[in-house]
Amino acid sequence: MENKNKIKRIVADYDDVMDLACEITGLNVKKVNNNFSLVEDTLLDELNIDFDSFHEIVNRLLPLIDVGESPLTKKRFKGFSKIEDGMGCWIVRTEI
């Protein structure tokens, strides 16, 4: 699949993505014990997404994760950002 944007695509570790899937679906990582079918079924039931697609989304989002502080308000934010014209630009953020 061609990556048409300028963001570097990474490949997140399979086990880490399994842990993330458990975390966001409320599955207990220790009880899942690498039961791929349980994780994929839960992703499909709760988010209507298969594991491979979820993994691809994680791969594309990880390079966009950022933490920063507003120079004006001194508030700290975490979220997804991109670089435009040499400056960081938030795509979506939340205050921390």
PyRosetta script that sets phi, psi and omega in degrees:
from pyrosetta import init, pose_from_sequence

init()
pose = pose_from_sequence("MENKNKIKRIVADYDDVMDLACEITGLNVKKVNNNFSLVEDTLLDELNIDFDSFHEIVNRLLPLIDVGESPLTKKRFKGFSKIEDGMGCWIVRTEI")
pose.set_psi(1, 126.6)
pose.set_omega(1, -178.2)
pose.set_phi(2, -74.9)
pose.set_psi(2, 134.5)
pose.set_omega(2, 176.7)
pose.set_phi(3, -94.4)
pose.set_psi(3, 107.7)
pose.set_omega(3, -173.4)
pose.set_phi(4, -88.0)
pose.set_psi(4, -8.8)
pose.set_omega(4, 178.9)
pose.set_phi(5, -98.3)
pose.set_psi(5, 177.7)
pose.set_omega(5, -176.1)
pose.set_phi(6, -90.9)
pose.set_psi(6, -1.1)
pose.set_omega(6, -177.6)
pose.set_phi(7, -75.5)
pose.set_psi(7, 131.9)
pose.set_omega(7, 177.7)
pose.set_phi(8, -66.2)
pose.set_psi(8, 127.4)
pose.set_omega(8, 179.0)
pose.set_phi(9, -87.6)
pose.set_psi(9, 132.4)
pose.set_omega(9, 177.6)
pose.set_phi(10, -112.7)
pose.set_psi(10, 170.0)
pose.set_omega(10, 173.4)
pose.set_phi(11, -122.5)
pose.set_psi(11, 104.4)
pose.set_omega(11, -179.1)
pose.set_phi(12, -70.0)
pose.set_psi(12, 147.9)
pose.set_omega(12, 178.5)
pose.set_phi(13, -59.2)
pose.set_psi(13, 133.1)
pose.set_omega(13, -177.6)
pose.set_phi(14, -55.2)
pose.set_psi(14, -48.3)
pose.set_omega(14, -178.3)
pose.set_phi(15, -64.8)
pose.set_psi(15, -36.7)
pose.set_omega(15, 177.6)
pose.set_phi(16, -64.7)
pose.set_psi(16, -39.5)
pose.set_omega(16, 179.0)
pose.set_phi(17, -68.9)
pose.set_psi(17, -35.9)
pose.set_omega(17, 174.3)
pose.set_phi(18, -60.3)
pose.set_psi(18, -45.2)
pose.set_omega(18, 178.7)
pose.set_phi(19, -61.7)
pose.set_psi(19, -41.4)
pose.set_omega(19, 178.3)
pose.set_phi(20, -63.6)
pose.set_psi(20, -43.1)
pose.set_omega(20, 177.9)
pose.set_phi(21, -59.9)
pose.set_psi(21, -41.3)
pose.set_omega(21, 177.1)
pose.set_phi(22, -63.1)
pose.set_psi(22, -44.1)
pose.set_omega(22, -177.6)
pose.set_phi(23, -61.2)
pose.set_psi(23, -45.8)
pose.set_omega(23, -175.2)
pose.set_phi(24, -80.8)
pose.set_psi(24, -15.0)
pose.set_omega(24, 177.4)
pose.set_phi(25, -102.5)
pose.set_psi(25, -4.5)
pose.set_omega(25, 177.9)
pose.set_phi(26, 84.7)
pose.set_psi(26, 9.9)
pose.set_omega(26, 176.8)
pose.set_phi(27, -76.6)
pose.set_psi(27, 145.1)
pose.set_omega(27, 176.7)
pose.set_phi(28, -82.5)
pose.set_psi(28, 116.2)
pose.set_omega(28, -175.9)
pose.set_phi(29, -56.2)
pose.set_psi(29, -42.3)
pose.set_omega(29, -177.6)
pose.set_phi(30, -68.0)
pose.set_psi(30, -37.1)
pose.set_omega(30, 179.7)
pose.set_phi(31, -75.3)
pose.set_psi(31, -29.4)
pose.set_omega(31, 178.7)
pose.set_phi(32, -65.4)
pose.set_psi(32, -39.9)
pose.set_omega(32, 175.5)
pose.set_phi(33, 49.0)
pose.set_psi(33, 51.3)
pose.set_omega(33, 178.2)
pose.set_phi(34, 60.5)
pose.set_psi(34, 27.8)
pose.set_omega(34, 176.0)
pose.set_phi(35, -80.2)
pose.set_psi(35, 90.4)
pose.set_omega(35, -175.3)
pose.set_phi(36, -57.2)
pose.set_psi(36, -42.3)
pose.set_omega(36, -177.5)
pose.set_phi(37, -60.4)
pose.set_psi(37, -41.5)
pose.set_omega(37, 179.2)
pose.set_phi(38, -62.8)
pose.set_psi(38, -44.4)
pose.set_omega(38, -179.4)
pose.set_phi(39, -65.4)
pose.set_psi(39, -47.2)
pose.set_omega(39, -179.3)
pose.set_phi(40, -64.3)
pose.set_psi(40, -42.5)
pose.set_omega(40, 178.7)
pose.set_phi(41, -61.2)
pose.set_psi(41, -39.5)
pose.set_omega(41, 179.4)
pose.set_phi(42, -67.4)
pose.set_psi(42, -42.0)
pose.set_omega(42, 176.1)
pose.set_phi(43, -60.1)
pose.set_psi(43, -43.0)
pose.set_omega(43, 179.7)
pose.set_phi(44, -65.1)
pose.set_psi(44, -43.8)
pose.set_omega(44, -178.5)
pose.set_phi(45, -66.9)
pose.set_psi(45, -44.4)
pose.set_omega(45, -172.9)
pose.set_phi(46, -89.1)
pose.set_psi(46, -34.2)
pose.set_omega(46, -173.4)
pose.set_phi(47, -122.7)
pose.set_psi(47, -1.5)
pose.set_omega(47, 179.3)
pose.set_phi(48, 56.8)
pose.set_psi(48, 44.1)
pose.set_omega(48, -179.5)
pose.set_phi(49, -143.3)
pose.set_psi(49, 139.6)
pose.set_omega(49, 176.7)
pose.set_phi(50, -83.3)
pose.set_psi(50, 165.1)
pose.set_omega(50, -174.9)
pose.set_phi(51, -62.6)
pose.set_psi(51, -42.0)
pose.set_omega(51, -178.5)
pose.set_phi(52, -61.5)
pose.set_psi(52, -40.8)
pose.set_omega(52, 177.6)
pose.set_phi(53, -67.7)
pose.set_psi(53, -40.4)
pose.set_omega(53, 176.5)
pose.set_phi(54, -59.8)
pose.set_psi(54, -45.3)
pose.set_omega(54, 179.2)
pose.set_phi(55, -59.9)
pose.set_psi(55, -42.1)
pose.set_omega(55, 179.4)
pose.set_phi(56, -64.4)
pose.set_psi(56, -40.5)
pose.set_omega(56, 177.3)
pose.set_phi(57, -62.7)
pose.set_psi(57, -43.5)
pose.set_omega(57, 177.6)
pose.set_phi(58, -60.1)
pose.set_psi(58, -44.7)
pose.set_omega(58, 178.9)
pose.set_phi(59, -57.6)
pose.set_psi(59, -37.8)
pose.set_omega(59, -177.8)
pose.set_phi(60, -81.3)
pose.set_psi(60, -28.8)
pose.set_omega(60, -178.6)
pose.set_phi(61, -83.8)
pose.set_psi(61, -34.3)
pose.set_omega(61, -176.0)
pose.set_phi(62, -52.1)
pose.set_psi(62, -44.1)
pose.set_omega(62, -179.9)
pose.set_phi(63, -66.3)
pose.set_psi(63, -14.8)
pose.set_omega(63, -178.0)
pose.set_phi(64, -92.7)
pose.set_psi(64, -8.5)
pose.set_omega(64, -177.5)
pose.set_phi(65, -67.4)
pose.set_psi(65, 136.4)
pose.set_omega(65, -177.0)
pose.set_phi(66, -149.6)
pose.set_psi(66, 156.6)
pose.set_omega(66, 171.8)
pose.set_phi(67, -130.7)
pose.set_psi(67, 136.4)
pose.set_omega(67, -179.4)
pose.set_phi(68, -157.1)
pose.set_psi(68, 167.5)
pose.set_omega(68, 179.7)
pose.set_phi(69, -121.5)
pose.set_psi(69, 134.3)
pose.set_omega(69, 177.1)
pose.set_phi(70, -69.4)
pose.set_psi(70, 126.6)
pose.set_omega(70, 178.6)
pose.set_phi(71, -67.4)
pose.set_psi(71, -23.0)
pose.set_omega(71, -179.1)
pose.set_phi(72, -85.2)
pose.set_psi(72, -49.5)
pose.set_omega(72, -173.9)
pose.set_phi(73, -98.2)
pose.set_psi(73, -14.6)
pose.set_omega(73, -175.9)
pose.set_phi(74, 66.0)
pose.set_psi(74, 11.3)
pose.set_omega(74, 176.1)
pose.set_phi(75, -75.8)
pose.set_psi(75, 144.6)
pose.set_omega(75, 179.1)
pose.set_phi(76, -98.7)
pose.set_psi(76, 143.1)
pose.set_omega(76, -178.6)
pose.set_phi(77, -132.4)
pose.set_psi(77, 153.3)
pose.set_omega(77, 167.6)
pose.set_phi(78, -128.9)
pose.set_psi(78, 152.0)
pose.set_omega(78, -179.4)
pose.set_phi(79, 165.3)
pose.set_psi(79, -152.3)
pose.set_omega(79, 179.9)
pose.set_phi(80, -115.7)
pose.set_psi(80, 132.7)
pose.set_omega(80, -178.5)
pose.set_phi(81, -138.3)
pose.set_psi(81, 167.6)
pose.set_omega(81, 175.0)
pose.set_phi(82, -139.8)
pose.set_psi(82, 161.9)
pose.set_omega(82, 178.4)
pose.set_phi(83, -97.5)
pose.set_psi(83, 124.7)
pose.set_omega(83, 176.0)
pose.set_phi(84, -128.6)
pose.set_psi(84, 125.9)
pose.set_omega(84, 179.5)
pose.set_phi(85, 52.1)
pose.set_psi(85, 40.6)
pose.set_omega(85, 177.2)
pose.set_phi(86, 77.4)
pose.set_psi(86, 4.3)
pose.set_omega(86, -179.1)
pose.set_phi(87, -123.3)
pose.set_psi(87, 145.5)
pose.set_omega(87, 175.9)
pose.set_phi(88, -71.5)
pose.set_psi(88, 141.5)
pose.set_omega(88, -179.6)
pose.set_phi(89, -136.1)
pose.set_psi(89, 121.1)
pose.set_omega(89, 178.6)
pose.set_phi(90, -67.2)
pose.set_psi(90, 137.9)
pose.set_omega(90, 170.5)
pose.set_phi(91, -93.0)
pose.set_psi(91, -50.2)
pose.set_omega(91, 174.4)
pose.set_phi(92, -150.8)
pose.set_psi(92, 141.5)
pose.set_omega(92, -176.0)
pose.set_phi(93, -149.7)
pose.set_psi(93, 165.3)
pose.set_omega(93, 172.9)
pose.set_phi(94, -141.8)
pose.set_psi(94, 146.6)
pose.set_omega(94, 179.9)
pose.set_phi(95, -72.5)
pose.set_psi(95, 143.0)
pose.set_omega(95, 176.7)
pose.set_phi(96, -119.8)
pose.dump_pdb("model.pdb")
